[in-house]
């Protein structure tokens, strides 16, 4: 497999893993494996910058669990992720990049513990807490205000003397102290209830469940680590350590272990010192966060798409334990990928009882020579599903059994095959396979695809088990009475679902292409195809050479598209969907209009009245423009909505033109004219 093909493969794999971890709280690979694949992808994208997609995991932050019935709220300033470091070489490179970026010989850093809890955003107006939300996908999170009101260490009203900012976002972590966790588990055991496996799961579960009374029964604490947005004109402290002290004067708890150090040697000493004291700390930490201390220097360094350049999360080494492979089973994913999974003798690793580990593919199993009955070292780095690091061959029993990948799908019995350019085996059953059918349907109705609200995993399971749905078009054929007869479905819920299905019929070509679940086709590629060709028929009839004329589409993606649209069954599925009334506006003017904003870069701030942040981004990108998260001298326009953040002042300093929503609409009307 060449580098470009590997790059595209990693983009899609990591995007899926990211959704599993952040959106569903159900990761299938451990942190260590994800981090390794992420670093490989970042290195490939650095060598091939023209292959970086907007939906690449290197350009995104987190994800949302769209299955939960919770209100989503937008952060005034995005809650970005942090770049990770795993060894002292990464630390040295971070310090070198910062010094070069600032043009200085030495830098002062603020060092803080990296808490192992749930990141939250608190919004205060006039000094009073009005809203709390999880990080979510960085742009918006799940509102958990009522639950956060029960956390005693979160001030309902800021302390200290006024004037406070008109509004302020305080960022921090909700977690559970080790001693409180032990006492909680003792109470659970005495009551005959299930004990929790670690403090993070207990804290996150308490905060994200729907009953504030249950949250109040958990001994949660809050520790602040920074500020998001602040009302215009209010001057924050000019150093990170001073900012934390200022938050302390307002009544927000901050970590006692915070320390300002000088240069790389200071960073290394803090990391080693905190690591040595890790077991004695009152709370769980999984690493150290380094931040350039001077906030003006932070602004000079700026941000990449998903993370600040002025900060680094340096992780502690993953923990390991010895276990036994009791069995290896094969699971089937949405695209038919057969993934071997090891069933392990239960072992306690890093605060979690581990019983399963993904083995990725049969080549990986052969490389590590993993057999049923082997003693293996298991590494956990914050996941419930860890990785098998290595086999202890000295302890191998005589009766171990080597693994053989099945030649047929374990779910439907269809033949399994492996394409020459791929590592994994795949079921050839397509939608005939119940495992693929369920995952394909969930993908089809997803928010970024056809956006059908109220159709979650349990309903899809019921539909497939009853054989009511064998392809996506069947969803539109079901009657109201059929929907209402499903488990836990009242008539009102069924009516809402039918209405949502009806609304989904009016969509865009890009969403429809993405919803089809074509291998290698993410949101950005689907959008590129729609903009380039304009009509579905042109996409379906294009040969591989024409497909490769589309920006960022190479031979692997072109082959995947050609194979999909050459399949008679896939063409039938599309025809059946069109027959059910799914439609979109097709006009070659769209392809001409794309050139109008080509080369222009936009930044969005505040809340727009007529568009969501996602809709605004899509509108700009469909006209050929680019949307980024932070301002720079190369930014062409700042689009300003209601309650804008500090970007307005930044734009004024940089001389960047600003458009309010009416001016922005006028710009598009002029384009259409």
C-alpha positions as CSV (number, residue, x, y, z in Angstrom):
1,X,0.0,0.0,0.0
2,X,1.5,3.4,-1.0
3,X,1.7,6.4,1.3
4,X,-1.3,8.2,-0.1
5,X,-3.5,5.1,0.2
6,X,-2.3,4.5,3.8
7,X,-3.0,8.2,4.6
8,X,-6.6,7.9,3.4
9,X,-7.1,4.6,5.2
10,X,-5.9,6.2,8.5
11,X,-8.1,9.2,8.1
12,X,-11.2,7.1,7.8
13,X,-10.1,4.6,10.5
14,X,-9.2,7.3,13.1
15,X,-12.4,9.2,12.3
16,X,-14.4,6.1,13.2
17,X,-12.3,5.4,16.3
18,X,-12.8,9.0,17.4
19,X,-16.6,8.7,17.1
20,X,-16.5,5.5,19.1
21,X,-14.4,7.1,21.9
22,X,-15.9,10.6,22.2
23,X,-19.4,10.0,20.8
24,X,-20.4,6.6,22.0
25,X,-18.1,6.1,25.1
26,X,-17.3,2.7,23.5
27,X,-13.7,2.6,22.1
28,X,-12.6,-0.5,20.2
29,X,-8.9,0.3,20.4
30,X,-6.8,1.5,23.3
31,X,-5.3,5.1,23.6
32,X,-1.8,3.8,22.9
33,X,-2.9,2.3,19.6
34,X,-4.9,5.3,18.6
35,X,-2.0,7.7,19.5
36,X,0.4,5.6,17.4
37,X,-2.0,5.6,14.4
38,X,-2.6,9.3,14.9
39,X,1.1,10.1,14.9
40,X,1.5,8.0,11.8
41,X,-1.3,10.0,10.1
42,X,0.1,13.3,11.2
43,X,3.5,12.4,9.7
44,X,2.0,11.3,6.4
45,X,-0.1,14.5,6.2
46,X,3.0,16.6,6.8
47,X,4.6,14.9,3.8
48,X,1.5,15.2,1.7
49,X,-0.3,18.5,2.8
50,X,-2.5,18.4,-0.3
51,X,-4.2,15.3,1.1
52,X,-5.3,16.9,4.4
53,X,-9.1,16.8,4.5
54,X,-11.3,19.1,6.6
55,X,-12.8,16.0,8.3
56,X,-9.4,14.4,9.0
57,X,-9.0,13.5,12.7
58,X,-6.0,15.8,12.8
59,X,-8.4,18.7,12.1
60,X,-11.2,17.8,14.5
61,X,-11.8,17.9,18.2
62,X,-13.8,15.1,20.0
63,X,-17.3,14.0,19.1
64,X,-20.8,13.8,20.4
65,X,-23.0,10.9,21.4
66,X,-26.0,11.6,19.2
67,X,-27.9,8.7,20.5
68,X,-28.6,10.4,23.9
69,X,-31.6,12.6,24.3
70,X,-29.8,15.7,25.6
71,X,-29.7,19.3,24.6
72,X,-26.6,20.5,22.8
73,X,-25.3,24.0,23.5
74,X,-22.6,25.9,21.7
75,X,-19.4,27.1,23.4
76,X,-18.7,30.8,22.9
77,X,-15.1,29.8,22.2
78,X,-14.2,26.3,20.9
79,X,-12.9,23.8,23.5
80,X,-9.8,22.6,21.6
81,X,-7.9,19.5,22.3
82,X,-4.2,19.4,23.1
83,X,-1.3,17.9,21.1
84,X,0.1,14.9,22.9
85,X,3.7,14.0,23.8
86,X,4.8,10.5,24.8
87,X,8.5,10.8,25.6
88,X,11.2,13.3,26.3
89,X,12.0,13.7,22.6
90,X,8.4,15.0,22.1
91,X,9.1,17.4,25.0
92,X,12.3,18.6,23.4
93,X,10.6,19.2,20.1
94,X,7.8,21.1,21.7
95,X,10.3,23.4,23.5
96,X,12.3,23.9,20.3
97,X,9.2,24.9,18.3
98,X,8.0,27.3,20.9
99,X,11.4,29.0,21.1
100,X,11.7,29.2,17.3
101,X,8.1,30.6,17.1
102,X,8.9,33.3,19.7
103,X,12.5,33.9,18.6
104,X,13.9,33.6,22.1
105,X,16.5,31.5,23.8
106,X,14.4,30.3,26.8
107,X,10.7,30.2,27.7
108,X,8.8,30.1,31.0
109,X,6.2,27.5,31.2
110,X,3.2,26.9,33.5
111,X,3.1,23.1,34.4
112,X,-0.2,21.6,35.6
113,X,-1.4,18.0,36.3
114,X,-3.5,16.5,33.4
115,X,-6.6,15.4,35.2
116,X,-8.3,12.1,34.4
117,X,-11.9,13.3,34.5
118,X,-14.5,15.0,32.3
119,X,-13.8,18.4,30.7
120,X,-16.6,20.9,31.2
121,X,-17.3,24.5,30.3
122,X,-19.1,26.9,32.7
123,X,-20.8,30.0,31.5
124,X,-21.2,32.9,34.0
125,X,-23.3,36.1,33.4
126,X,-22.8,38.9,35.8
127,X,-21.0,36.6,38.1
128,X,-23.8,34.0,38.2
129,X,-23.6,30.5,36.7
130,X,-26.2,30.1,33.9
131,X,-25.0,27.1,31.9
132,X,-22.7,24.1,32.0
133,X,-21.8,21.7,29.2
134,X,-19.4,18.9,28.4
135,X,-16.6,19.4,25.8
136,X,-18.5,17.5,23.1
137,X,-17.1,18.0,19.7
138,X,-15.3,21.2,20.7
139,X,-17.9,23.5,19.1
140,X,-20.8,22.3,21.2
141,X,-21.4,20.0,24.1
142,X,-24.1,18.3,26.1
143,X,-25.9,20.6,28.5
144,X,-25.5,19.3,32.1
145,X,-26.3,22.5,34.0
146,X,-28.7,20.9,36.5
147,X,-26.1,18.2,37.3
148,X,-23.3,20.7,37.7
149,X,-25.4,22.7,40.1
150,X,-25.1,19.8,42.6
151,X,-21.3,19.9,42.6
152,X,-20.4,21.9,45.7
153,X,-17.0,23.0,44.6
154,X,-18.5,24.9,41.6
155,X,-19.5,28.4,42.7
156,X,-23.1,29.4,41.8
157,X,-21.9,33.0,42.1
158,X,-18.4,34.2,41.7
159,X,-16.7,35.5,44.8
160,X,-14.4,38.5,45.2
161,X,-15.1,42.2,44.4
162,X,-16.8,43.4,41.3
163,X,-16.7,44.4,38.5
164,X,-16.8,40.9,37.1
165,X,-16.8,40.3,33.3
166,X,-20.3,40.7,31.8
167,X,-19.9,37.0,30.8
168,X,-17.1,34.5,31.2
169,X,-16.4,30.9,30.3
170,X,-14.5,28.9,32.9
171,X,-12.9,25.6,31.8
172,X,-12.0,22.8,34.1
173,X,-12.5,19.1,34.9
174,X,-15.1,17.3,37.0
175,X,-13.6,14.3,38.8
176,X,-13.8,12.2,41.9
177,X,-11.1,12.1,44.6
178,X,-9.5,8.7,45.3
179,X,-10.7,8.6,48.9
180,X,-14.3,9.5,47.9
181,X,-14.2,6.9,45.2
182,X,-13.2,4.2,47.7
183,X,-16.0,5.2,50.1
184,X,-18.5,5.3,47.3
185,X,-17.6,1.7,46.3
186,X,-17.8,0.6,49.9
187,X,-21.4,2.0,50.0
188,X,-22.2,0.3,46.7
189,X,-21.0,-3.0,48.0
190,X,-22.9,-2.7,51.3
191,X,-26.0,-1.9,49.4
192,X,-25.5,-4.9,47.1
193,X,-25.0,-2.7,44.1
194,X,-22.3,-2.8,41.4
195,X,-19.0,-1.3,42.3
196,X,-17.4,1.2,39.9
197,X,-14.1,0.3,38.2
198,X,-12.3,3.7,38.5
199,X,-12.9,7.3,39.6
200,X,-13.2,8.7,36.1
201,X,-16.0,6.4,35.0
202,X,-17.9,7.1,38.2
203,X,-17.5,10.8,37.8
204,X,-18.3,10.9,34.1
205,X,-21.3,8.6,34.5
206,X,-22.7,10.7,37.3
207,X,-22.4,13.9,35.3
208,X,-23.8,12.6,32.1
209,X,-26.8,10.7,33.4
210,X,-30.2,12.4,33.4
211,X,-31.1,12.6,37.2
212,X,-29.5,15.5,39.1
213,X,-30.5,13.8,42.4
214,X,-28.2,10.9,41.5
215,X,-25.4,13.3,40.6
216,X,-25.8,14.9,44.0
217,X,-25.2,11.5,45.7
218,X,-21.8,11.2,44.0
219,X,-18.9,13.0,45.7
220,X,-17.8,15.0,42.6
221,X,-15.3,17.9,42.7
222,X,-14.3,20.5,40.1
223,X,-10.8,21.9,39.3
224,X,-10.4,24.9,37.0
225,X,-7.6,25.0,34.5
226,X,-8.4,28.0,32.3
227,X,-10.8,30.4,30.6
228,X,-12.6,30.1,27.2
229,X,-14.3,33.3,26.1
230,X,-14.7,36.6,28.0
231,X,-16.9,39.6,27.3
232,X,-15.2,42.2,25.1
233,X,-13.2,44.8,26.8
234,X,-12.4,42.8,30.0
235,X,-8.7,42.3,30.5
236,X,-7.6,38.9,31.9
237,X,-4.4,38.4,33.8
238,X,-1.4,38.3,31.5
239,X,0.1,35.0,32.6
240,X,-1.3,31.5,33.0
241,X,-0.3,31.1,36.6
242,X,-1.7,34.5,37.4
243,X,-4.9,33.5,35.6
244,X,-5.2,30.4,37.8
245,X,-4.7,32.5,40.9
246,X,-7.3,35.0,39.7
247,X,-9.8,32.1,39.2
248,X,-9.0,31.1,42.8
249,X,-10.0,34.5,44.1
250,X,-13.3,34.1,42.3
251,X,-14.0,30.9,44.2
252,X,-12.8,28.3,41.7
253,X,-10.6,25.5,43.0
254,X,-7.3,25.0,41.2
255,X,-4.7,22.3,41.5
256,X,-2.0,22.9,44.2
257,X,0.7,21.2,42.0
258,X,0.8,24.1,39.5
259,X,4.4,25.4,39.0
260,X,6.2,27.8,36.7
261,X,9.5,26.4,35.3
262,X,12.2,27.6,32.9
263,X,13.0,25.7,29.7
264,X,13.2,22.1,28.8
265,X,15.1,21.1,31.9
266,X,12.3,22.5,34.1
267,X,9.6,20.7,32.1
268,X,11.5,17.4,32.5
269,X,12.0,17.9,36.2
270,X,8.3,18.7,36.8
271,X,7.2,15.6,34.8
272,X,9.5,13.3,36.7
273,X,8.6,14.8,40.0
274,X,4.8,14.5,39.5
275,X,5.2,11.0,38.1
276,X,7.0,9.9,41.2
277,X,4.2,11.4,43.3
278,X,1.4,10.2,41.1
279,X,0.2,7.4,43.4
280,X,0.0,9.8,46.4
281,X,-2.0,12.5,44.6
282,X,-5.6,12.9,45.9
283,X,-6.9,12.4,42.3
284,X,-6.1,10.4,39.2
285,X,-3.8,12.0,36.6
286,X,-2.7,10.6,33.3
287,X,0.1,13.1,32.5
288,X,1.2,16.7,32.7
289,X,0.1,19.8,30.7
290,X,2.7,22.4,29.7
291,X,1.6,25.9,28.7
292,X,3.6,28.9,27.7
293,X,3.1,31.1,30.7
294,X,2.9,34.5,29.0
295,X,-0.6,34.9,27.4
296,X,0.7,37.4,24.9
297,X,3.2,34.8,23.8
298,X,0.3,32.3,23.6
299,X,-1.5,34.6,21.2
300,X,1.7,35.0,19.1
301,X,2.0,31.3,18.7
302,X,-1.6,30.8,17.9
303,X,-3.4,27.6,17.1
304,X,-3.4,24.8,14.6
305,X,-6.8,23.4,13.5
306,X,-7.5,21.3,16.6
307,X,-5.0,22.4,19.2
308,X,-3.0,25.4,20.5
309,X,0.7,25.6,19.5
310,X,1.6,26.9,23.0
311,X,0.6,23.8,25.0
312,X,1.4,20.1,25.2
313,X,-0.1,17.2,27.1
314,X,2.7,14.9,28.1
315,X,1.3,11.5,29.0
316,X,2.6,9.1,31.6
317,X,3.5,5.7,30.3
318,X,0.7,3.2,29.9
319,X,0.3,0.6,32.5
320,X,0.7,-3.1,31.8
321,X,-0.5,-6.4,33.3
322,X,-0.3,-10.1,32.6
323,X,-3.4,-12.0,31.4
324,X,-4.4,-15.1,29.4
325,X,-6.0,-15.3,25.9
326,X,-9.0,-17.5,26.5
327,X,-10.6,-17.2,23.1
328,X,-10.4,-15.2,19.8
329,X,-13.7,-14.2,18.1
330,X,-14.3,-12.3,14.9
331,X,-16.6,-9.2,14.9
332,X,-18.1,-7.6,11.7
333,X,-18.2,-3.8,11.2
334,X,-20.4,-1.5,9.1
335,X,-18.3,-1.9,6.0
336,X,-17.9,-5.7,6.5
337,X,-14.4,-5.5,8.1
338,X,-13.7,-8.7,10.1
339,X,-11.9,-7.8,13.3
340,X,-10.5,-10.4,15.6
341,X,-11.0,-9.7,19.3
342,X,-9.2,-11.5,22.1
343,X,-11.2,-12.6,25.2
344,X,-8.9,-12.3,28.1
345,X,-8.9,-13.7,31.6
346,X,-10.1,-10.7,33.6
347,X,-7.2,-8.6,34.8
348,X,-7.1,-5.2,36.7
349,X,-5.1,-2.7,34.7
350,X,-4.8,0.9,35.6
351,X,-8.0,1.0,37.6
352,X,-10.1,-1.0,35.0
353,X,-11.0,-4.7,34.8
354,X,-10.0,-5.7,31.3
355,X,-11.6,-8.7,29.6
356,X,-11.3,-7.9,25.8
357,X,-8.7,-6.5,23.5
358,X,-8.9,-5.8,19.7
359,X,-6.3,-7.7,17.7
360,X,-6.9,-5.6,14.6
361,X,-6.3,-8.2,11.8
362,X,-4.8,-11.6,11.2
363,X,-1.4,-10.1,10.0
364,X,-1.1,-8.4,13.4
365,X,-1.9,-11.7,15.1
366,X,0.8,-13.5,13.1
367,X,3.3,-10.8,13.7
368,X,2.9,-11.0,17.4
369,X,2.3,-14.8,17.2
370,X,-0.8,-14.6,19.5
371,X,-2.5,-17.9,20.2
372,X,-5.4,-19.1,22.3
373,X,-4.0,-20.1,25.7
374,X,-1.0,-17.7,25.6
375,X,0.1,-15.6,28.5
376,X,0.3,-12.0,27.2
377,X,1.2,-8.6,28.4
378,X,-1.8,-6.3,28.2
379,X,-1.4,-2.5,28.1
380,X,-4.0,-0.1,29.1
381,X,-3.8,3.7,28.4
382,X,-7.2,5.0,29.5
383,X,-9.3,2.5,27.6
384,X,-11.7,-0.3,28.6
385,X,-10.4,-2.3,25.5
386,X,-6.6,-2.4,25.7
387,X,-4.0,-3.8,23.4
388,X,-2.0,-7.0,23.6
389,X,1.6,-5.8,23.6
390,X,3.5,-9.1,23.4
391,X,3.4,-12.8,24.1
392,X,5.4,-14.3,27.0
393,X,6.6,-17.3,25.0
394,X,8.5,-18.7,28.0
395,X,5.1,-19.4,29.6
396,X,3.4,-20.8,26.5
397,X,1.5,-24.0,27.2
398,X,2.0,-27.0,24.9
399,X,-1.7,-27.0,23.9
400,X,-2.0,-23.4,22.5
401,X,-4.1,-23.1,19.4
402,X,-3.1,-20.9,16.5
403,X,-5.7,-18.5,15.1
404,X,-7.0,-18.8,11.5
405,X,-9.1,-16.1,9.9
406,X,-12.5,-17.7,8.8
407,X,-13.1,-17.8,5.1
408,X,-16.8,-17.0,5.7
409,X,-18.5,-14.3,7.6
410,X,-19.3,-15.4,11.2
411,X,-22.7,-13.6,11.1
412,X,-24.2,-14.3,7.7
413,X,-22.0,-17.1,6.2
414,X,-21.1,-15.2,3.0
415,X,-17.5,-15.6,1.7
416,X,-14.8,-13.3,3.2
417,X,-12.2,-11.8,1.0
418,X,-9.2,-9.5,1.2
419,X,-8.3,-7.1,-1.5
420,X,-4.7,-6.9,-2.6
421,X,-4.1,-3.4,-1.3
422,X,-5.8,-4.0,2.1
423,X,-4.8,-5.7,5.4
424,X,-8.3,-6.6,6.7
425,X,-10.6,-9.3,5.5
426,X,-14.2,-8.3,4.6
427,X,-17.6,-10.0,4.5
428,X,-18.9,-9.9,0.9
429,X,-22.6,-10.0,2.0
430,X,-23.2,-6.3,2.0
431,X,-26.7,-5.4,3.3
432,X,-27.5,-9.1,3.2
433,X,-25.4,-9.4,6.3
434,X,-27.3,-8.3,9.5
435,X,-24.2,-7.0,11.1
436,X,-23.4,-4.7,8.2
437,X,-27.1,-3.8,7.7
438,X,-27.5,-2.5,11.2
439,X,-24.3,-0.4,11.0
440,X,-25.1,0.8,7.5
441,X,-28.6,2.0,8.6
442,X,-27.2,3.8,11.6
443,X,-24.7,5.6,9.4
444,X,-27.4,6.4,6.8
445,X,-29.7,8.1,9.4
446,X,-26.8,9.9,11.2
447,X,-26.9,13.6,11.9
448,X,-24.3,14.4,9.3
449,X,-25.9,12.1,6.7
450,X,-29.7,12.0,6.3
451,X,-30.2,13.5,9.8
452,X,-33.1,11.4,10.9
453,X,-33.9,12.2,14.6
454,X,-35.0,9.6,17.0
455,X,-33.8,6.5,15.1
456,X,-31.2,4.9,17.4
457,X,-29.4,1.6,17.8
458,X,-32.1,-0.3,19.6
459,X,-34.8,0.6,17.1
460,X,-32.5,-0.4,14.2
461,X,-31.8,-3.7,15.9
462,X,-35.6,-4.3,16.2
463,X,-36.2,-3.5,12.6
464,X,-33.4,-5.8,11.3
465,X,-34.5,-8.6,13.7
466,X,-38.1,-8.4,12.4
467,X,-36.7,-8.3,8.8
468,X,-38.8,-5.2,8.2
469,X,-35.8,-3.3,6.7
470,X,-33.3,-4.8,4.3
471,X,-32.1,-1.6,2.7
472,X,-32.4,2.2,3.6
473,X,-35.4,2.8,1.4
474,X,-37.4,0.4,3.5
475,X,-37.3,3.0,6.4
476,X,-39.5,5.3,4.3
477,X,-42.0,2.4,3.5
478,X,-42.9,1.6,7.0
479,X,-46.3,2.7,8.3
480,X,-47.0,4.7,11.4
481,X,-48.6,1.7,13.0
482,X,-45.5,-0.4,12.4
483,X,-43.3,2.2,14.0
484,X,-45.6,2.5,17.0
485,X,-45.6,-1.3,17.5
486,X,-41.8,-1.4,18.2
487,X,-40.5,-1.7,21.7
488,X,-40.6,1.5,23.8
489,X,-42.3,3.4,21.0
490,X,-45.4,5.4,21.9
491,X,-47.7,6.8,19.1
492,X,-46.3,10.3,19.6
493,X,-42.7,9.1,19.3
494,X,-43.7,7.2,16.1
495,X,-45.3,10.3,14.7
496,X,-42.2,12.4,15.4
497,X,-40.0,9.8,13.7
498,X,-42.2,9.6,10.6
499,X,-42.1,13.4,10.4
500,X,-38.3,13.3,10.7
501,X,-38.0,10.8,7.9
502,X,-40.2,12.9,5.7
503,X,-38.1,16.0,6.4
504,X,-35.0,14.0,5.6
505,X,-36.2,13.5,2.0
506,X,-35.1,17.0,1.2
507,X,-31.3,16.9,1.5
508,X,-28.1,17.8,-0.4
509,X,-26.2,15.7,-2.9
510,X,-23.2,15.8,-0.6
511,X,-25.2,14.4,2.4
512,X,-26.7,11.7,0.2
513,X,-23.4,10.6,-1.1
514,X,-22.0,10.4,2.4
515,X,-25.1,8.6,3.7
516,X,-24.6,5.8,1.2
517,X,-21.6,4.6,3.3
518,X,-19.2,4.2,0.4
519,X,-15.8,3.0,1.6
520,X,-13.1,5.8,1.7
521,X,-15.8,8.5,1.3
522,X,-16.0,10.9,4.2
523,X,-18.0,14.1,4.5
524,X,-15.4,16.3,2.8
525,X,-14.9,14.0,-0.1
526,X,-18.7,13.7,-0.6
527,X,-18.9,17.5,-0.7
528,X,-16.0,17.7,-3.1
529,X,-17.7,15.2,-5.4
530,X,-21.0,17.1,-5.3
531,X,-19.4,20.4,-6.1
532,X,-17.3,19.0,-8.9
533,X,-19.9,17.0,-10.7
534,X,-23.2,18.8,-9.7
535,X,-25.4,15.8,-10.3
536,X,-25.6,12.2,-9.0
537,X,-25.8,10.8,-12.5
538,X,-22.4,12.4,-13.4
539,X,-20.8,11.0,-10.3
540,X,-22.2,7.5,-11.0
541,X,-21.1,7.5,-14.6
542,X,-17.6,9.0,-14.1
543,X,-14.7,6.7,-14.7
544,X,-11.6,6.5,-12.5
545,X,-9.7,9.1,-14.5
546,X,-12.6,11.7,-14.2
547,X,-13.0,10.9,-10.5
548,X,-9.3,11.7,-10.0
549,X,-9.9,15.2,-11.4
550,X,-11.6,16.0,-8.1
551,X,-9.4,17.6,-5.5
552,X,-7.9,15.2,-3.0
553,X,-9.2,12.1,-4.8
554,X,-6.6,9.6,-5.6
555,X,-6.5,6.1,-7.2
556,X,-7.7,4.2,-4.1
557,X,-10.7,6.5,-3.5
558,X,-11.5,6.5,-7.3
559,X,-11.5,2.7,-7.4
560,X,-13.7,2.5,-4.4
561,X,-16.3,4.8,-6.0
562,X,-16.1,3.0,-9.3
563,X,-16.6,-0.4,-7.6
564,X,-19.6,0.9,-5.6
565,X,-21.4,2.5,-8.5
566,X,-20.7,-0.4,-10.8
567,X,-22.6,-2.7,-8.5
568,X,-26.1,-3.4,-9.7
569,X,-27.4,-3.9,-6.2
570,X,-26.0,-0.5,-5.1
571,X,-27.7,1.2,-8.1
572,X,-31.0,-0.5,-7.1
573,X,-30.6,0.9,-3.6
574,X,-30.1,4.4,-5.0
575,X,-33.1,4.0,-7.3
576,X,-35.3,2.8,-4.5
577,X,-34.3,5.8,-2.4
578,X,-35.1,8.2,-5.2
579,X,-38.4,6.5,-5.7
580,X,-39.3,7.2,-2.1
581,X,-38.9,10.9,-2.8
582,X,-35.4,11.7,-1.7
583,X,-34.3,14.8,-3.7
584,X,-31.9,17.8,-3.7
585,X,-31.4,20.8,-5.8
586,X,-29.1,20.2,-8.8
587,X,-27.8,23.0,-10.9
588,X,-24.6,23.5,-12.7
589,X,-24.5,27.1,-11.4
590,X,-23.3,25.6,-8.1
591,X,-20.2,24.4,-9.8
592,X,-19.6,27.9,-11.3
593,X,-20.3,29.6,-8.0
594,X,-17.7,27.6,-6.2
595,X,-15.0,29.7,-7.8
596,X,-16.3,32.9,-6.4
597,X,-14.9,32.4,-2.8
598,X,-12.0,30.3,-3.9
599,X,-8.9,31.3,-2.0
600,X,-10.8,33.2,0.7
601,X,-10.5,32.2,4.4
602,X,-13.3,32.9,6.9
603,X,-13.5,32.7,10.7
604,X,-16.9,32.6,12.5
605,X,-17.6,34.0,16.0
606,X,-20.7,34.4,18.0
607,X,-24.2,32.9,17.3
608,X,-25.8,33.5,14.0
609,X,-29.6,34.0,14.0
610,X,-30.4,32.2,10.8
611,X,-27.7,29.5,10.6
612,X,-26.1,27.0,12.8
613,X,-22.3,27.0,12.9
614,X,-22.3,23.8,10.8
615,X,-24.7,25.3,8.2
616,X,-22.6,28.5,8.0
617,X,-19.4,26.5,7.4
618,X,-21.2,24.3,4.8
619,X,-22.4,27.4,3.0
620,X,-19.0,29.0,2.8
621,X,-17.3,25.8,1.7
622,X,-19.9,25.1,-1.0
623,X,-19.0,28.5,-2.5
624,X,-15.3,27.5,-2.5
625,X,-14.2,29.3,0.7
626,X,-12.4,27.9,3.7
627,X,-13.4,28.1,7.3
628,X,-10.7,28.0,10.0
629,X,-10.9,28.2,13.8
630,X,-8.5,31.0,14.6
631,X,-7.5,34.4,13.2
632,X,-4.3,35.2,11.4
633,X,-3.0,37.8,9.0
634,X,-4.0,35.5,6.2
635,X,-7.7,35.6,7.2
636,X,-9.9,37.5,4.8
637,X,-13.1,37.9,6.8
638,X,-14.5,37.5,10.3
639,X,-18.2,36.7,10.3
640,X,-19.6,38.1,13.6
641,X,-22.8,36.8,15.2
642,X,-24.5,37.6,18.5
643,X,-22.4,37.6,21.7
644,X,-19.0,37.4,19.8
645,X,-15.9,36.4,21.6
646,X,-12.4,38.0,21.8
647,X,-11.9,37.4,18.1
648,X,-13.5,40.8,17.4
649,X,-10.7,42.6,19.2
650,X,-8.1,40.4,17.6
651,X,-9.6,41.2,14.1
652,X,-9.4,44.9,14.9
653,X,-5.8,44.6,15.8
654,X,-5.0,42.6,12.7
655,X,-7.1,44.8,10.4
656,X,-9.3,41.9,9.3
657,X,-12.6,43.0,7.7
658,X,-15.7,42.0,9.7
659,X,-19.2,41.1,8.4
660,X,-22.4,40.9,10.4
661,X,-25.0,38.3,9.4
662,X,-26.9,40.8,7.1
663,X,-23.6,41.8,5.4
664,X,-22.7,38.1,5.0
665,X,-26.1,37.4,3.5
666,X,-25.7,40.3,1.1
667,X,-22.3,38.9,0.0
668,X,-24.0,35.6,-1.0
669,X,-26.9,37.4,-2.7
670,X,-24.3,39.4,-4.8
671,X,-22.7,36.1,-5.7
672,X,-26.0,34.5,-6.8
673,X,-26.8,37.6,-8.8
